Structures are given as C-alpha cells and as structure tokens.
C-alpha cells in the first residue's frame, strides 16, 4: 500500500488528482438548522390548526 504524501495529491497508479475531503461540520450545521426550522414550522402549523378548529366550535 502506497502512502500518498506527494504535494500534488496525484495517485501514483492512475495519475488522477485526489480531492480533499469536504468540511463535514458546516454541512452538519446546515442540516441541523434545516431540521430545526422544519420542526418549528410543523409545530406552528399544528398549533394554528388546533386554534382554527377551536374557533369553529366555540
């Protein structure tokens, strides 16, 4: 197994350039913010639906 420590990040066998791994922490924060906003939206819709339902019967 060859360790890739060359400056150009080129594979010695296939001569393809290797891309660095993406920063996963930023993607996780974006996913967490999206899920949080989706949950808040669902909760607000449920509360609004319950309020409208209550207004119709009172």
C-alpha positions as CSV (number, residue, x, y, z in Angstrom):
1,X,0.0,0.0,0.0
2,X,1.4,3.3,-1.0
3,X,1.0,6.3,1.3
4,X,0.0,9.4,-0.7
5,X,2.3,12.2,0.6
6,X,3.1,13.9,-2.6
7,X,2.4,17.7,-2.8
8,X,0.2,17.4,-5.9
9,X,-2.1,14.8,-4.4
10,X,-1.8,12.7,-7.5
11,X,-2.4,8.9,-7.3
12,X,0.8,7.1,-8.3
13,X,-1.2,4.2,-10.0
14,X,-3.9,6.0,-12.1
15,X,-2.4,9.6,-12.1
16,X,-5.7,11.1,-11.1
17,X,-5.8,14.0,-8.8
18,X,-7.4,13.4,-5.4
19,X,-9.8,16.0,-4.0
20,X,-9.6,16.9,-0.3
21,X,-12.4,15.8,1.9
22,X,-15.1,18.4,2.4
23,X,-15.6,20.0,5.7
24,X,-18.4,18.0,7.2
25,X,-19.1,20.2,10.2
26,X,-20.6,23.0,8.1
27,X,-22.9,20.6,6.3
28,X,-24.0,19.1,9.7
29,X,-24.8,22.6,10.9
30,X,-26.8,23.4,7.8
31,X,-28.7,20.1,8.2
32,X,-29.4,20.8,11.8
33,X,-30.7,24.3,11.1
34,X,-33.0,22.9,8.3
35,X,-34.4,20.2,10.6
36,X,-34.9,22.7,13.4
37,X,-36.8,25.1,11.1
38,X,-38.9,22.2,9.7
39,X,-39.9,21.0,13.2
40,X,-40.7,24.6,14.3
41,X,-42.8,25.0,11.1
42,X,-44.7,21.8,11.8
43,X,-45.4,22.7,15.4
44,X,-46.7,26.1,14.3
45,X,-49.0,24.6,11.7
46,X,-50.3,22.2,14.3
47,X,-51.0,25.0,16.8
48,X,-52.6,27.1,14.2
49,X,-54.8,24.2,13.1
50,X,-55.9,23.5,16.7
51,X,-56.7,27.2,17.1
52,X,-58.8,27.3,13.9
53,X,-60.5,24.1,15.0
54,X,-61.3,25.6,18.4
55,X,-62.7,28.8,16.9
56,X,-65.1,26.8,14.7
57,X,-66.7,25.1,17.7
58,X,-66.8,27.9,20.2
